[in-house]
Amino acid sequence: MRNSNLLQSHIAKLRKRNLFWQSVGSQAVQDICQRIEKAYQLFFKHNKKGVRPPGFKKVKKYKSFTLKQAGYKFLSGNKVKIGNRIYQFWKSREIEGTVKTLTRKRTSLGELFMVIVVDDASNPDVEIKTGKIAGFDLGLKTFLPCSDGTKMESPQFFKQSLNAIKKASRQHSKKLKGSANRERARKNLVRKYEDISNTRRDWFWKLAHDLTNRFDVLCFETLNLKGMQRLWGRKISDLAFGEFLQILEWIAKKKGKQIVFIDQWYPSSKTCSNCGHVLEKLDLSVRKWRCPSCQSVNGRDENAAKNICAVGTSTAGLDDLRRTLSAIVV
């Protein structure tokens, strides 16, 4: 924090002599100092893992700035004044509560977005209690097998659009650097990626709402996403497990539901959900296996989801609830 304060003090002096720096509020400059401080803290924390030091962006590549208590003013007619400029904006939802920060972002297409953070002053959503608990195993073959036997298949949006991405990328690479045609081709390529991202995110939100409406407690296995990324690469990026779990946790908190994560080293796939027998080894290619103890046939994903549900219930201290609820999912 001391280094951040020294940097802020130094930049405050530079800002007085630089008209360009005066075009945004002083708090935006302070926020940049805080970003730099945070980036270096993370670098020194993980520098033994081959992490590179923070790099400084050119002005045209800087995508956002943040204002806190001052530097902006909301006007009537969905208008906001930031600095000396007035912007007309469209509200995705009503602004409720006290505004804490305002961030203006610019996308690669040149579109401007305003992100507002407010204190939690709104009333929580009406809680719908179903009395159901379920476990889920995030998988490659099936996106989300559930302990009740249902399966949610991922549309794999990037895979569906791969040919269009390749075509747009080839067209971009053929254009002369610095030309207007290359800029149009670049925007076309960026638009393809944004369409995939927006479609996937929309599907995640709808799926998260559906799951939180059906279950009160949702149990998941902790995943090493970076390790999975190194092993399976593009497919893990397309499935975007991390983004889905982040959305699900936010919706669950808003609806008063509970998300439970069990230990990532628990052998959920190798443990028989009927008798508890644990196999010594189970290859990833094996999708079904017969338990040598009770002779039951276990589907890999369904069996793991049931085990995750049982362990998650025990971890959350819900054993008594599970025994008493007649509508529980197993």
C-alpha positions as a Markdown table, in Angstrom:
| # | Residue | x | y | z |
|---|---|---|---|---|
| 1 | Met | 0.0 | 0.0 | 0.0 |
| 2 | Arg | 2.9 | 2.3 | 0.7 |
| 3 | Asn | 4.2 | 1.9 | -2.8 |
| 4 | Ser | 0.8 | 2.6 | -4.2 |
| 5 | Asn | 0.5 | 5.8 | -2.2 |
| 6 | Leu | 4.0 | 7.0 | -3.4 |
| 7 | Leu | 3.0 | 6.3 | -7.0 |
| 8 | Gln | -0.3 | 8.2 | -6.6 |
| 9 | Ser | 1.6 | 11.1 | -5.1 |
| 10 | His | 4.1 | 11.2 | -8.0 |
| 11 | Ile | 1.4 | 10.9 | -10.7 |
| 12 | Ala | -0.7 | 13.7 | -9.0 |
| 13 | Lys | 2.3 | 16.0 | -9.7 |
| 14 | Leu | 2.6 | 14.8 | -13.3 |
| 15 | Arg | -1.1 | 15.2 | -13.8 |
| 16 | Lys | -0.9 | 18.9 | -13.1 |
| 17 | Arg | 1.5 | 19.4 | -16.0 |
| 18 | Asn | -0.3 | 17.0 | -18.5 |
| 19 | Leu | -3.6 | 18.1 | -20.1 |
| 20 | Phe | -4.3 | 14.6 | -21.4 |
| 21 | Trp | -4.2 | 13.1 | -17.9 |
| 22 | Gln | -6.6 | 15.9 | -16.8 |
| 23 | Ser | -9.3 | 14.6 | -19.2 |
| 24 | Val | -10.3 | 12.0 | -16.7 |
| 25 | Gly | -11.0 | 12.4 | -13.0 |
| 26 | Ser | -8.3 | 12.1 | -10.4 |
| 27 | Gln | -9.9 | 9.0 | -9.0 |
| 28 | Ala | -9.5 | 7.2 | -12.3 |
| 29 | Val | -5.7 | 7.8 | -12.1 |
| 30 | Gln | -5.7 | 6.6 | -8.5 |
| 31 | Asp | -7.5 | 3.4 | -9.5 |
| 32 | Ile | -4.8 | 2.8 | -12.1 |
| 33 | Cys | -2.2 | 3.0 | -9.4 |
| 34 | Gln | -4.1 | 0.5 | -7.4 |
| 35 | Arg | -4.3 | -1.9 | -10.4 |
| 36 | Ile | -0.6 | -1.6 | -10.8 |
| 37 | Glu | 0.0 | -2.4 | -7.1 |
| 38 | Lys | -2.3 | -5.4 | -7.2 |
| 39 | Ala | -0.6 | -6.7 | -10.4 |
| 40 | Tyr | 2.8 | -6.6 | -8.8 |
| 41 | Gln | 1.6 | -8.2 | -5.6 |
| 42 | Leu | 0.3 | -11.1 | -7.7 |
| 43 | Phe | 3.5 | -11.2 | -9.7 |
| 44 | Phe | 5.7 | -11.4 | -6.6 |
| 45 | Lys | 3.4 | -14.0 | -5.1 |
| 46 | His | 3.6 | -16.3 | -8.2 |
| 47 | Asn | 6.9 | -15.4 | -9.7 |
| 48 | Lys | 8.3 | -18.9 | -9.0 |
| 49 | Lys | 5.8 | -20.4 | -11.3 |
| 50 | Gly | 7.1 | -18.6 | -14.4 |
| 51 | Val | 4.7 | -15.7 | -14.3 |
| 52 | Arg | 5.8 | -12.7 | -16.2 |
| 53 | Pro | 5.9 | -9.2 | -14.6 |
| 54 | Pro | 3.0 | -6.8 | -15.5 |
| 55 | Gly | 3.2 | -5.1 | -18.8 |
| 56 | Phe | 2.1 | -1.6 | -19.5 |
| 57 | Lys | -0.5 | -1.0 | -22.2 |
| 58 | Lys | -0.5 | 1.6 | -24.9 |
| 59 | Val | -3.2 | 4.3 | -24.6 |
| 60 | Lys | -5.2 | 2.9 | -27.5 |
| 61 | Lys | -5.2 | -0.6 | -25.9 |
| 62 | Tyr | -6.4 | 0.6 | -22.5 |
| 63 | Lys | -10.0 | -0.6 | -22.3 |
| 64 | Ser | -11.5 | 0.9 | -19.1 |
| 65 | Phe | -11.2 | 3.3 | -16.3 |
| 66 | Thr | -13.0 | 3.4 | -12.9 |
| 67 | Leu | -14.5 | 6.3 | -11.0 |
| 68 | Lys | -15.6 | 6.1 | -7.4 |
| 69 | Gln | -17.3 | 9.0 | -5.5 |
| 70 | Ala | -16.7 | 11.8 | -8.0 |
| 71 | Gly | -16.0 | 12.5 | -11.7 |
| 72 | Tyr | -19.5 | 11.6 | -12.9 |
| 73 | Lys | -23.1 | 12.7 | -12.6 |
| 74 | Phe | -26.4 | 11.0 | -13.7 |
| 75 | Leu | -28.7 | 13.3 | -15.6 |
| 76 | Ser | -32.3 | 12.8 | -16.6 |
| 77 | Gly | -33.2 | 10.8 | -19.7 |
| 78 | Asn | -30.7 | 8.0 | -19.2 |
| 79 | Lys | -27.7 | 10.4 | -19.5 |
| 80 | Val | -24.5 | 10.5 | -17.5 |
| 81 | Lys | -21.9 | 13.2 | -17.5 |
| 82 | Ile | -18.3 | 11.8 | -17.2 |
| 83 | Gly | -15.7 | 14.6 | -17.2 |
| 84 | Asn | -16.7 | 17.1 | -19.8 |
| 85 | Arg | -18.7 | 14.6 | -21.9 |
| 86 | Ile | -22.3 | 13.6 | -21.8 |
| 87 | Tyr | -23.2 | 10.0 | -22.8 |
| 88 | Gln | -26.7 | 8.6 | -23.5 |
| 89 | Phe | -27.0 | 5.0 | -22.2 |
| 90 | Trp | -29.5 | 2.1 | -22.1 |
| 91 | Lys | -30.2 | 0.6 | -18.7 |
| 92 | Ser | -30.2 | -3.2 | -18.6 |
| 93 | Arg | -31.9 | -2.8 | -15.2 |
| 94 | Glu | -32.8 | -0.1 | -12.7 |
| 95 | Ile | -30.1 | 1.3 | -10.6 |
| 96 | Glu | -31.0 | 0.5 | -7.0 |
| 97 | Gly | -29.0 | 1.5 | -3.9 |
| 98 | Thr | -26.0 | 3.8 | -3.6 |
| 99 | Val | -23.5 | 3.9 | -6.5 |
| 100 | Lys | -20.1 | 2.8 | -5.2 |
| 101 | Thr | -18.1 | 2.8 | -8.5 |
| 102 | Leu | -18.6 | 3.5 | -12.1 |
| 103 | Thr | -16.4 | 1.8 | -14.8 |
| 104 | Arg | -16.5 | 2.7 | -18.4 |
| 105 | Lys | -15.4 | -0.1 | -20.7 |
| 106 | Arg | -14.6 | -0.1 | -24.4 |
| 107 | Thr | -14.8 | -3.4 | -26.3 |
| 108 | Ser | -12.6 | -4.5 | -29.2 |
| 109 | Leu | -15.4 | -3.3 | -31.6 |
| 110 | Gly | -15.3 | 0.2 | -30.1 |
| 111 | Glu | -18.6 | -0.2 | -28.3 |
| 112 | Leu | -18.9 | 1.5 | -24.9 |
| 113 | Phe | -20.3 | -0.1 | -21.8 |
| 114 | Met | -20.9 | 1.3 | -18.3 |
| 115 | Val | -20.6 | -1.0 | -15.3 |
| 116 | Ile | -22.1 | 0.3 | -12.1 |
| 117 | Val | -21.4 | -1.3 | -8.6 |
| 118 | Val | -24.0 | -0.5 | -5.9 |
| 119 | Asp | -24.3 | -1.5 | -2.3 |
| 120 | Asp | -26.7 | -4.3 | -1.6 |
| 121 | Ala | -29.8 | -2.2 | -0.8 |
| 122 | Ser | -32.4 | -4.1 | -2.8 |
| 123 | Asn | -34.6 | -6.7 | -1.2 |
| 124 | Pro | -33.6 | -10.3 | -1.9 |
| 125 | Asp | -35.7 | -12.4 | -4.3 |
| 126 | Val | -38.5 | -14.5 | -2.9 |
| 127 | Glu | -36.9 | -17.8 | -1.8 |
| 128 | Ile | -38.5 | -20.9 | -3.2 |
| 129 | Lys | -37.6 | -24.0 | -1.1 |
| 130 | Thr | -37.9 | -27.3 | -2.8 |
| 131 | Gly | -36.3 | -29.5 | -0.2 |
| 132 | Lys | -34.0 | -31.2 | -2.8 |
| 133 | Ile | -30.3 | -31.8 | -2.8 |
| 134 | Ala | -28.3 | -32.8 | -5.9 |
| 135 | Gly | -24.8 | -33.6 | -6.9 |
| 136 | Phe | -23.2 | -32.7 | -10.2 |
| 137 | Asp | -20.1 | -33.9 | -12.0 |
| 138 | Leu | -18.7 | -31.5 | -14.5 |
| 139 | Gly | -17.5 | -33.6 | -17.4 |
| 140 | Leu | -16.1 | -33.6 | -20.9 |
| 141 | Lys | -18.5 | -36.1 | -22.5 |
| 142 | Thr | -21.6 | -34.7 | -20.7 |
| 143 | Phe | -21.4 | -31.1 | -19.5 |
| 144 | Leu | -23.4 | -31.6 | -16.3 |
| 145 | Pro | -24.6 | -35.1 | -15.2 |
| 146 | Cys | -26.9 | -34.9 | -12.2 |
| 147 | Ser | -27.4 | -37.3 | -9.3 |
| 148 | Asp | -31.1 | -37.7 | -10.2 |
| 149 | Gly | -30.1 | -39.2 | -13.6 |
| 150 | Thr | -30.7 | -36.2 | -15.8 |
| 151 | Lys | -28.0 | -34.8 | -18.1 |
| 152 | Met | -27.3 | -31.4 | -19.4 |
| 153 | Glu | -25.4 | -31.5 | -22.7 |
| 154 | Ser | -23.2 | -28.5 | -23.6 |
| 155 | Pro | -24.0 | -27.0 | -27.1 |
| 156 | Gln | -20.2 | -26.4 | -27.5 |
| 157 | Phe | -20.7 | -23.0 | -29.1 |
| 158 | Phe | -17.1 | -22.5 | -30.2 |
| 159 | Lys | -17.0 | -25.9 | -31.9 |
| 160 | Gln | -20.2 | -25.0 | -33.8 |
| 161 | Ser | -18.7 | -21.8 | -35.0 |
| 162 | Leu | -15.2 | -23.0 | -35.7 |
| 163 | Asn | -15.5 | -23.0 | -39.5 |
| 164 | Ala | -16.8 | -19.4 | -39.4 |
| 165 | Ile | -14.0 | -18.4 | -37.1 |
| 166 | Lys | -11.4 | -19.9 | -39.4 |
| 167 | Lys | -12.9 | -18.2 | -42.5 |
| 168 | Ala | -12.9 | -14.8 | -40.8 |
| 169 | Ser | -9.4 | -15.3 | -39.5 |
| 170 | Arg | -8.1 | -16.1 | -43.0 |
| 171 | Gln | -9.8 | -13.1 | -44.5 |
| 172 | His | -8.2 | -10.9 | -41.8 |
| 173 | Ser | -4.7 | -12.3 | -42.4 |
| 174 | Lys | -4.9 | -11.6 | -46.2 |
| 175 | Lys | -5.7 | -7.9 | -45.8 |
| 176 | Leu | -3.0 | -5.3 | -45.9 |
| 177 | Lys | -1.8 | -4.1 | -42.5 |
| 178 | Gly | -3.0 | -0.6 | -41.7 |
| 179 | Ser | -5.7 | -0.6 | -44.3 |
| 180 | Ala | -9.4 | 0.0 | -43.8 |
| 181 | Asn | -10.2 | -3.4 | -45.2 |
| 182 | Arg | -8.1 | -5.1 | -42.5 |
| 183 | Glu | -9.8 | -3.1 | -39.8 |
| 184 | Arg | -13.2 | -4.2 | -41.1 |
| 185 | Ala | -12.0 | -7.8 | -41.2 |
| 186 | Arg | -10.7 | -7.5 | -37.7 |
| 187 | Lys | -14.0 | -6.3 | -36.4 |
| 188 | Asn | -15.8 | -9.1 | -38.2 |
| 189 | Leu | -13.5 | -11.6 | -36.5 |
| 190 | Val | -14.0 | -10.0 | -33.1 |
| 191 | Arg | -17.7 | -10.0 | -33.7 |
| 192 | Lys | -17.7 | -13.8 | -34.3 |
| 193 | Tyr | -15.9 | -14.3 | -30.9 |
| 194 | Glu | -18.3 | -12.0 | -29.1 |
| 195 | Asp | -21.3 | -13.8 | -30.5 |
| 196 | Ile | -20.0 | -17.1 | -29.2 |
| 197 | Ser | -19.2 | -15.6 | -25.8 |
| 198 | Asn | -22.7 | -13.9 | -25.5 |
| 199 | Thr | -24.6 | -17.0 | -26.6 |
| 200 | Arg | -22.7 | -19.2 | -24.1 |
| 201 | Arg | -23.2 | -16.8 | -21.3 |
| 202 | Asp | -26.9 | -16.6 | -22.0 |
| 203 | Trp | -27.1 | -20.4 | -21.9 |
| 204 | Phe | -25.2 | -20.4 | -18.6 |
| 205 | Trp | -27.6 | -17.9 | -17.0 |
| 206 | Lys | -30.7 | -19.9 | -18.1 |
| 207 | Leu | -29.2 | -23.2 | -16.9 |
| 208 | Ala | -28.2 | -21.7 | -13.5 |
| 209 | His | -31.7 | -20.3 | -12.9 |
| 210 | Asp | -33.2 | -23.7 | -13.8 |
| 211 | Leu | -30.9 | -25.6 | -11.4 |
| 212 | Thr | -31.5 | -23.2 | -8.5 |
| 213 | Asn | -35.2 | -23.4 | -9.0 |
| 214 | Arg | -35.1 | -27.2 | -8.8 |
| 215 | Phe | -32.7 | -27.7 | -5.9 |
| 216 | Asp | -31.9 | -26.1 | -2.6 |
| 217 | Val | -28.4 | -27.5 | -2.2 |
| 218 | Leu | -26.1 | -28.1 | -5.2 |
| 219 | Cys | -22.9 | -30.1 | -4.7 |
| 220 | Phe | -19.9 | -29.9 | -7.0 |
| 221 | Glu | -16.3 | -31.3 | -7.1 |
| 222 | Thr | -13.5 | -28.8 | -6.9 |
| 223 | Leu | -11.7 | -28.8 | -10.2 |
| 224 | Asn | -8.2 | -27.9 | -11.2 |
| 225 | Leu | -9.2 | -25.9 | -14.3 |
| 226 | Lys | -5.7 | -24.8 | -15.2 |
| 227 | Gly | -4.5 | -28.4 | -15.2 |
| 228 | Met | -7.5 | -29.4 | -17.3 |
| 229 | Gln | -6.8 | -26.6 | -19.7 |
| 230 | Arg | -3.2 | -27.9 | -20.2 |
| 231 | Leu | -4.5 | -31.4 | -20.9 |
| 232 | Trp | -7.6 | -30.7 | -23.1 |
| 233 | Gly | -7.0 | -27.2 | -24.3 |
| 234 | Arg | -9.7 | -25.7 | -26.5 |
| 235 | Lys | -12.4 | -28.0 | -25.3 |
| 236 | Ile | -12.1 | -26.8 | -21.7 |
| 237 | Ser | -12.2 | -23.2 | -22.9 |
| 238 | Asp | -15.4 | -24.0 | -24.9 |
| 239 | Leu | -17.1 | -25.6 | -21.9 |
| 240 | Ala | -16.1 | -22.7 | -19.6 |
| 241 | Phe | -16.7 | -24.5 | -16.3 |
| 242 | Gly | -15.2 | -21.6 | -14.3 |
| 243 | Glu | -17.6 | -19.0 | -15.8 |
| 244 | Phe | -20.6 | -21.2 | -15.3 |
| 245 | Leu | -19.8 | -21.9 | -11.6 |
| 246 | Gln | -19.3 | -18.1 | -11.0 |
| 247 | Ile | -22.7 | -17.4 | -12.5 |
| 248 | Leu | -24.3 | -20.2 | -10.5 |
| 249 | Glu | -22.8 | -19.1 | -7.2 |
| 250 | Trp | -24.1 | -15.5 | -7.8 |
| 251 | Ile | -27.6 | -16.7 | -8.6 |
| 252 | Ala | -27.6 | -19.2 | -5.7 |
| 253 | Lys | -26.6 | -16.5 | -3.2 |
| 254 | Lys | -29.4 | -14.2 | -4.6 |
| 255 | Lys | -32.0 | -16.9 | -4.2 |
| 256 | Gly | -30.8 | -18.2 | -0.8 |
| 257 | Lys | -29.6 | -21.5 | -2.1 |
| 258 | Gln | -26.4 | -23.3 | -1.1 |
| 259 | Ile | -23.4 | -24.4 | -3.2 |
| 260 | Val | -21.1 | -27.0 | -1.7 |
| 261 | Phe | -17.7 | -27.9 | -3.1 |
| 262 | Ile | -16.0 | -31.2 | -2.1 |
| 263 | Asp | -12.3 | -32.0 | -2.1 |
| 264 | Gln | -10.9 | -32.3 | -5.6 |
| 265 | Trp | -8.9 | -35.4 | -4.6 |
| 266 | Tyr | -12.0 | -37.4 | -3.6 |
| 267 | Pro | -12.3 | -40.5 | -5.9 |
| 268 | Ser | -15.8 | -39.8 | -7.0 |
| 269 | Ser | -15.6 | -41.7 | -10.2 |
| 270 | Lys | -13.8 | -44.8 | -8.7 |
| 271 | Thr | -16.1 | -45.2 | -5.7 |
| 272 | Cys | -19.2 | -47.4 | -6.1 |
| 273 | Ser | -22.2 | -45.3 | -5.1 |
| 274 | Asn | -24.1 | -48.4 | -3.9 |
| 275 | Cys | -21.6 | -50.1 | -1.6 |
| 276 | Gly | -18.7 | -47.7 | -1.3 |
| 277 | His | -16.0 | -49.9 | -2.9 |
| 278 | Val | -13.1 | -48.0 | -4.3 |
| 279 | Leu | -11.3 | -49.1 | -7.4 |
| 280 | Glu | -7.5 | -48.9 | -7.5 |
| 281 | Lys | -7.5 | -47.6 | -11.1 |
| 282 | Leu | -10.0 | -46.3 | -13.6 |
| 283 | Asp | -9.0 | -45.1 | -17.0 |
| 284 | Leu | -10.7 | -42.1 | -18.6 |
| 285 | Ser | -11.7 | -44.2 | -21.5 |
| 286 | Val | -13.9 | -46.4 | -19.3 |
| 287 | Arg | -17.4 | -45.0 | -19.2 |
| 288 | Lys | -19.1 | -47.9 | -17.4 |
| 289 | Trp | -17.7 | -50.4 | -14.9 |
| 290 | Arg | -19.0 | -53.2 | -12.7 |
| 291 | Cys | -18.4 | -53.1 | -9.0 |
| 292 | Pro | -16.4 | -56.2 | -7.9 |
| 293 | Ser | -18.1 | -56.1 | -4.5 |
| 294 | Cys | -21.8 | -55.7 | -5.2 |
| 295 | Gln | -21.8 | -56.4 | -8.9 |
| 296 | Ser | -23.7 | -53.2 | -9.7 |
| 297 | Val | -23.1 | -51.5 | -13.1 |
| 298 | Asn | -22.0 | -47.8 | -12.6 |
| 299 | Gly | -22.0 | -45.2 | -15.3 |
| 300 | Arg | -18.9 | -43.1 | -14.8 |
| 301 | Asp | -20.5 | -39.7 | -14.7 |
| 302 | Glu | -23.8 | -40.7 | -13.0 |
| 303 | Asn | -21.9 | -42.6 | -10.3 |
| 304 | Ala | -19.6 | -39.6 | -9.7 |
| 305 | Ala | -22.6 | -37.3 | -9.4 |
| 306 | Lys | -24.2 | -39.5 | -6.8 |
| 307 | Asn | -21.0 | -39.7 | -4.7 |
| 308 | Ile | -20.5 | -35.9 | -4.9 |
| 309 | Cys | -24.1 | -35.5 | -3.7 |
| 310 | Ala | -23.5 | -37.9 | -0.7 |
| 311 | Val | -20.1 | -36.3 | 0.3 |
| 312 | Gly | -21.4 | -32.8 | -0.2 |
| 313 | Thr | -24.4 | -33.4 | 2.0 |
| 314 | Ser | -22.1 | -34.8 | 4.7 |
| 315 | Thr | -19.7 | -31.9 | 4.3 |
| 316 | Ala | -22.4 | -29.3 | 4.7 |
| 317 | Gly | -23.8 | -31.1 | 7.8 |
| 318 | Leu | -27.1 | -32.0 | 6.1 |
| 319 | Asp | -27.2 | -35.7 | 6.9 |
| 320 | Asp | -30.3 | -35.3 | 9.2 |
| 321 | Leu | -32.0 | -33.2 | 6.5 |
| 322 | Arg | -31.2 | -35.7 | 3.9 |
| 323 | Arg | -32.7 | -38.6 | 5.9 |
| 324 | Thr | -35.9 | -36.7 | 6.8 |
| 325 | Leu | -36.7 | -35.2 | 3.4 |
| 326 | Ser | -38.8 | -37.6 | 1.3 |
| 327 | Ala | -38.3 | -35.6 | -1.9 |
| 328 | Ile | -34.5 | -35.7 | -1.8 |
| 329 | Val | -32.7 | -36.4 | -5.0 |
| 330 | Val | -30.3 | -39.4 | -4.9 |
